[in-house]
Amino acid sequence: MEHTELEWAYLAGIVDGEGSCTIALAGKRRPFPNVAMLTVTNTDARLVQWLVSKFQGKPYPRAIPARAKPAWNVCWAGKNAKEILLHIQPYLLIKGQQAGTLLAFIALLGRRSPGGGVRVTKDDNISKRRVLAEAMAILNNRGERTWR
Protein backbone atom coordinates (compact mmCIF):
# COMPACT_ATOMS: atom_id res chain seq x y z
CA MET A 1 0.00 0.00 0.00
CA GLU A 2 1.34 3.38 -1.00
CA HIS A 3 0.34 6.01 1.54
CA THR A 4 1.88 9.08 3.08
CA GLU A 5 3.18 9.06 6.64
CA LEU A 6 0.40 11.50 7.47
CA GLU A 7 -2.23 9.00 6.28
CA TRP A 8 -0.64 6.20 8.34
CA ALA A 9 -0.52 8.45 11.40
CA TYR A 10 -4.15 9.49 10.89
CA LEU A 11 -5.18 5.84 10.56
CA ALA A 12 -3.30 5.07 13.80
CA GLY A 13 -5.31 7.77 15.56
CA ILE A 14 -8.53 6.27 14.23
CA VAL A 15 -7.49 2.79 15.37
CA ASP A 16 -6.47 4.13 18.79
CA GLY A 17 -9.88 5.77 19.25
CA GLU A 18 -12.33 3.64 17.29
CA GLY A 19 -10.49 0.39 16.57
CA SER A 20 -9.99 -3.03 18.04
CA CYS A 21 -7.55 -5.89 17.61
CA THR A 22 -9.20 -9.28 18.01
CA ILE A 23 -8.14 -12.90 18.09
CA ALA A 24 -11.03 -15.29 17.65
CA LEU A 25 -12.24 -18.73 16.66
CA ALA A 26 -13.59 -19.39 13.20
CA GLY A 27 -15.29 -22.55 12.12
CA LYS A 28 -17.09 -25.13 14.21
CA ARG A 29 -14.31 -27.71 14.00
CA ARG A 30 -11.47 -25.48 15.14
CA PRO A 31 -11.10 -25.60 18.93
CA PHE A 32 -8.23 -23.10 18.91
CA PRO A 33 -7.89 -19.41 18.00
CA ASN A 34 -7.27 -18.96 14.30
CA VAL A 35 -8.51 -15.53 13.18
CA ALA A 36 -6.68 -12.21 13.51
CA MET A 37 -8.84 -9.13 12.95
CA LEU A 38 -8.26 -5.40 12.96
CA THR A 39 -11.59 -3.55 13.05
CA VAL A 40 -12.67 0.09 13.10
CA THR A 41 -16.26 0.85 14.07
CA ASN A 42 -17.82 4.20 13.22
CA THR A 43 -21.14 5.89 12.54
CA ASP A 44 -19.85 8.39 9.97
CA ALA A 45 -20.20 7.06 6.43
CA ARG A 46 -17.48 9.46 5.21
CA LEU A 47 -14.86 7.87 7.44
CA VAL A 48 -16.02 4.38 6.51
CA GLN A 49 -15.74 5.22 2.81
CA TRP A 50 -12.26 6.73 3.33
CA LEU A 51 -11.06 3.56 5.11
CA VAL A 52 -12.46 1.38 2.34
CA SER A 53 -11.06 3.46 -0.52
CA LYS A 54 -7.64 4.21 0.99
CA PHE A 55 -6.91 0.99 2.87
CA GLN A 56 -9.15 -1.60 1.18
CA GLY A 57 -11.04 -2.42 4.37
CA LYS A 58 -14.13 -4.61 4.19
CA PRO A 59 -17.22 -2.70 5.42
CA TYR A 60 -20.03 -4.49 7.27
CA PRO A 61 -23.16 -2.91 8.73
CA ARG A 62 -23.14 -3.28 12.50
CA ALA A 63 -26.18 -4.62 14.32
CA ILE A 64 -27.55 -1.73 16.34
CA PRO A 65 -30.42 -1.08 18.74
CA ALA A 66 -33.53 0.49 17.20
CA ARG A 67 -32.81 4.06 18.34
CA ALA A 68 -29.07 4.11 17.72
CA LYS A 69 -27.34 5.67 14.72
CA PRO A 70 -26.37 3.30 11.91
CA ALA A 71 -22.79 2.07 12.31
CA TRP A 72 -20.30 0.09 10.27
CA ASN A 73 -17.37 -2.16 11.04
CA VAL A 74 -14.46 -1.87 8.64
CA CYS A 75 -12.30 -5.01 8.94
CA TRP A 76 -8.92 -6.30 7.88
CA ALA A 77 -7.82 -9.88 8.55
CA GLY A 78 -4.56 -11.84 8.42
CA LYS A 79 -1.94 -10.43 6.06
CA ASN A 80 -4.02 -7.30 5.36
CA ALA A 81 -4.18 -6.54 9.09
CA LYS A 82 -0.45 -7.25 9.37
CA GLU A 83 0.46 -4.77 6.64
CA ILE A 84 -1.58 -2.02 8.26
CA LEU A 85 -0.34 -2.75 11.78
CA LEU A 86 3.30 -2.68 10.69
CA HIS A 87 2.78 0.83 9.30
CA ILE A 88 0.70 2.30 12.12
CA GLN A 89 2.32 0.65 15.15
CA PRO A 90 4.91 3.43 15.67
CA TYR A 91 2.07 5.97 15.94
CA LEU A 92 -0.24 4.03 18.26
CA LEU A 93 -0.51 5.49 21.76
CA ILE A 94 -3.28 3.35 23.24
CA LYS A 95 -3.41 0.14 21.24
CA GLY A 96 0.30 -0.51 20.79
CA GLN A 97 0.30 -3.65 22.96
CA GLN A 98 -2.75 -5.03 21.19
CA ALA A 99 -1.10 -4.40 17.82
CA GLY A 100 2.07 -6.18 18.94
CA THR A 101 0.06 -9.12 20.26
CA LEU A 102 -1.91 -9.37 17.02
CA LEU A 103 1.28 -9.26 14.95
CA ALA A 104 2.79 -12.05 17.07
CA PHE A 105 -0.38 -14.09 16.56
CA ILE A 106 -0.36 -13.53 12.78
CA ALA A 107 3.25 -14.75 12.67
CA LEU A 108 2.07 -18.08 14.15
CA LEU A 109 -0.71 -18.66 11.64
CA GLY A 110 0.03 -21.61 9.41
CA ARG A 111 0.34 -21.30 5.68
CA ARG A 112 -2.45 -22.46 3.41
CA SER A 113 -2.12 -25.98 2.07
CA PRO A 114 -1.67 -26.40 -1.70
CA GLY A 115 -4.95 -25.56 -3.39
CA GLY A 116 -5.82 -22.89 -0.79
CA GLY A 117 -7.56 -25.23 1.63
CA VAL A 118 -7.00 -25.72 5.35
CA ARG A 119 -4.12 -23.97 7.07
CA VAL A 120 -1.21 -26.20 8.03
CA THR A 121 -0.67 -25.65 11.76
CA LYS A 122 2.14 -26.89 13.97
CA ASP A 123 0.89 -28.31 17.29
CA ASP A 124 3.25 -26.15 19.35
CA ASN A 125 1.84 -23.05 17.66
CA ILE A 126 -1.64 -23.87 18.90
CA SER A 127 -0.65 -23.46 22.55
CA LYS A 128 1.23 -20.24 21.74
CA ARG A 129 -1.84 -18.96 19.90
CA ARG A 130 -4.02 -19.72 22.92
CA VAL A 131 -1.66 -17.76 25.17
CA LEU A 132 -1.76 -14.79 22.79
CA ALA A 133 -5.57 -14.98 22.57
CA GLU A 134 -5.79 -14.90 26.38
CA ALA A 135 -3.37 -11.96 26.50
CA MET A 136 -5.47 -10.10 23.92
CA ALA A 137 -8.68 -10.73 25.90
CA ILE A 138 -7.03 -9.24 28.98
CA LEU A 139 -5.65 -6.25 27.03
CA ASN A 140 -9.13 -5.65 25.62
CA ASN A 141 -10.61 -5.83 29.15
CA ARG A 142 -12.74 -8.82 28.27
CA GLY A 143 -11.31 -11.10 30.92
CA GLU A 144 -9.99 -14.57 30.40
CA ARG A 145 -11.47 -16.86 27.79
CA THR A 146 -11.67 -20.61 27.98
CA TRP A 147 -10.29 -22.27 24.85
CA ARG A 148 -11.07 -25.95 24.59
Contacts in CASP RR format, 6 or more apart in sequence:
PFRMAT RR
TARGET T0000
AUTHOR 0000-0000-0000
METHOD contacts of the structure
MODEL  1
MEHTELEWAYLAGIVDGEGSCTIALAGKRRPFPNVAMLTVTNTDARLVQW
LVSKFQGKPYPRAIPARAKPAWNVCWAGKNAKEILLHIQPYLLIKGQQAG
TLLAFIALLGRRSPGGGVRVTKDDNISKRRVLAEAMAILNNRGERTWR
1 55 0 8 1.000
1 56 0 8 1.000
1 83 0 8 1.000
1 84 0 8 1.000
1 87 0 8 1.000
3 54 0 8 1.000
3 55 0 8 1.000
3 87 0 8 1.000
7 54 0 8 1.000
8 87 0 8 1.000
8 88 0 8 1.000
8 91 0 8 1.000
9 88 0 8 1.000
9 91 0 8 1.000
11 51 0 8 1.000
11 54 0 8 1.000
11 55 0 8 1.000
11 84 0 8 1.000
11 87 0 8 1.000
11 88 0 8 1.000
12 88 0 8 1.000
12 89 0 8 1.000
12 90 0 8 1.000
12 91 0 8 1.000
12 92 0 8 1.000
13 88 0 8 1.000
13 91 0 8 1.000
13 92 0 8 1.000
13 93 0 8 1.000
14 40 0 8 1.000
14 42 0 8 1.000
14 47 0 8 1.000
14 51 0 8 1.000
15 38 0 8 1.000
15 40 0 8 1.000
15 88 0 8 1.000
15 92 0 8 1.000
15 95 0 8 1.000
15 99 0 8 1.000
16 92 0 8 1.000
16 93 0 8 1.000
16 94 0 8 1.000
16 95 0 8 1.000
17 94 0 8 1.000
17 95 0 8 1.000
18 40 0 8 1.000
18 41 0 8 1.000
18 42 0 8 1.000
19 38 0 8 1.000
19 39 0 8 1.000
19 40 0 8 1.000
19 41 0 8 1.000
19 95 0 8 1.000
20 37 0 8 1.000
20 38 0 8 1.000
20 39 0 8 1.000
20 40 0 8 1.000
20 41 0 8 1.000
20 95 0 8 1.000
20 98 0 8 1.000
20 140 0 8 1.000
21 36 0 8 1.000
21 37 0 8 1.000
21 38 0 8 1.000
21 85 0 8 1.000
21 95 0 8 1.000
21 98 0 8 1.000
21 99 0 8 1.000
21 101 0 8 1.000
21 102 0 8 1.000
21 136 0 8 1.000
21 140 0 8 1.000
22 35 0 8 1.000
22 36 0 8 1.000
22 37 0 8 1.000
22 38 0 8 1.000
22 39 0 8 1.000
22 102 0 8 1.000
22 136 0 8 1.000
22 140 0 8 1.000
23 33 0 8 1.000
23 35 0 8 1.000
23 36 0 8 1.000
23 37 0 8 1.000
23 101 0 8 1.000
23 102 0 8 1.000
23 105 0 8 1.000
23 129 0 8 1.000
23 132 0 8 1.000
23 133 0 8 1.000
23 136 0 8 1.000
23 137 0 8 1.000
24 33 0 8 1.000
24 35 0 8 1.000
24 37 0 8 1.000
24 133 0 8 1.000
25 31 0 8 1.000
25 32 0 8 1.000
25 33 0 8 1.000
25 34 0 8 1.000
25 35 0 8 1.000
25 147 0 8 1.000
26 34 0 8 1.000
26 35 0 8 1.000
31 147 0 8 1.000
31 148 0 8 1.000
32 121 0 8 1.000
32 126 0 8 1.000
32 129 0 8 1.000
32 130 0 8 1.000
32 147 0 8 1.000
33 105 0 8 1.000
33 129 0 8 1.000
33 130 0 8 1.000
33 132 0 8 1.000
33 133 0 8 1.000
33 147 0 8 1.000
34 109 0 8 1.000
34 119 0 8 1.000
34 121 0 8 1.000
34 129 0 8 1.000
35 77 0 8 1.000
35 78 0 8 1.000
36 77 0 8 1.000
36 78 0 8 1.000
36 81 0 8 1.000
36 82 0 8 1.000
36 102 0 8 1.000
36 105 0 8 1.000
36 106 0 8 1.000
36 109 0 8 1.000
37 75 0 8 1.000
37 76 0 8 1.000
37 77 0 8 1.000
37 78 0 8 1.000
37 81 0 8 1.000
38 75 0 8 1.000
38 76 0 8 1.000
38 77 0 8 1.000
38 81 0 8 1.000
38 84 0 8 1.000
38 85 0 8 1.000
38 102 0 8 1.000
39 73 0 8 1.000
39 74 0 8 1.000
39 75 0 8 1.000
39 76 0 8 1.000
40 51 0 8 1.000
40 73 0 8 1.000
40 74 0 8 1.000
41 62 0 8 1.000
41 71 0 8 1.000
41 72 0 8 1.000
41 73 0 8 1.000
41 74 0 8 1.000
42 48 0 8 1.000
42 71 0 8 1.000
42 72 0 8 1.000
42 74 0 8 1.000
43 69 0 8 1.000
43 70 0 8 1.000
43 71 0 8 1.000
43 72 0 8 1.000
45 72 0 8 1.000
48 59 0 8 1.000
48 72 0 8 1.000
48 74 0 8 1.000
51 57 0 8 1.000
51 59 0 8 1.000
51 74 0 8 1.000
52 58 0 8 1.000
52 59 0 8 1.000
52 74 0 8 1.000
55 76 0 8 1.000
55 84 0 8 1.000
56 76 0 8 1.000
56 80 0 8 1.000
57 74 0 8 1.000
57 75 0 8 1.000
57 76 0 8 1.000
57 80 0 8 1.000
58 74 0 8 1.000
58 75 0 8 1.000
58 76 0 8 1.000
59 72 0 8 1.000
59 73 0 8 1.000
59 74 0 8 1.000
60 72 0 8 1.000
60 73 0 8 1.000
60 74 0 8 1.000
60 75 0 8 1.000
61 70 0 8 1.000
61 71 0 8 1.000
61 72 0 8 1.000
62 70 0 8 1.000
62 71 0 8 1.000
62 72 0 8 1.000
62 73 0 8 1.000
64 70 0 8 1.000
64 71 0 8 1.000
76 84 0 8 1.000
78 106 0 8 1.000
78 109 0 8 1.000
79 106 0 8 1.000
81 102 0 8 1.000
81 106 0 8 1.000
82 103 0 8 1.000
82 106 0 8 1.000
85 99 0 8 1.000
85 100 0 8 1.000
85 102 0 8 1.000
85 103 0 8 1.000
86 103 0 8 1.000
88 99 0 8 1.000
89 96 0 8 1.000
89 99 0 8 1.000
89 100 0 8 1.000
89 103 0 8 1.000
92 99 0 8 1.000
97 139 0 8 1.000
98 136 0 8 1.000
98 139 0 8 1.000
98 140 0 8 1.000
101 132 0 8 1.000
101 135 0 8 1.000
101 136 0 8 1.000
101 139 0 8 1.000
102 136 0 8 1.000
104 132 0 8 1.000
105 129 0 8 1.000
105 132 0 8 1.000
105 133 0 8 1.000
105 136 0 8 1.000
108 125 0 8 1.000
108 128 0 8 1.000
108 129 0 8 1.000
108 132 0 8 1.000
109 119 0 8 1.000
109 121 0 8 1.000
110 119 0 8 1.000
110 120 0 8 1.000
110 121 0 8 1.000
110 122 0 8 1.000
110 125 0 8 1.000
111 119 0 8 1.000
111 120 0 8 1.000
112 118 0 8 1.000
112 119 0 8 1.000
112 120 0 8 1.000
113 119 0 8 1.000
113 120 0 8 1.000
130 147 0 8 1.000
133 145 0 8 1.000
133 147 0 8 1.000
134 144 0 8 1.000
134 145 0 8 1.000
134 147 0 8 1.000
137 143 0 8 1.000
137 144 0 8 1.000
137 145 0 8 1.000
138 144 0 8 1.000
END
